[in-house]
Amino acid sequence: MEKDRPILLILFWGLILEVITFVYFLSQKRFPFEFYLNLVVMGITVLGIWLVLRRARL
């Protein structure tokens, strides 16, 4: 688990920034290409967090 801590830290910070960006686009009621790209990247980040946590438990 100790070697996974830096990776999890980066992924969680990325997720926090992606949520802030998501809220910004929702508040502006604009949905440009970057909004949908943010959704894809958010999904990849959540998947990465899930995979790292799953590997750490095994």
Secondary structure, 3 states (H helix, E strand, C coil): CHHHHHHHHHHHHHHHHHHHHHHHHHHHCCCCHHHHHHHHHHHHHHHHHHHHHHHHHC
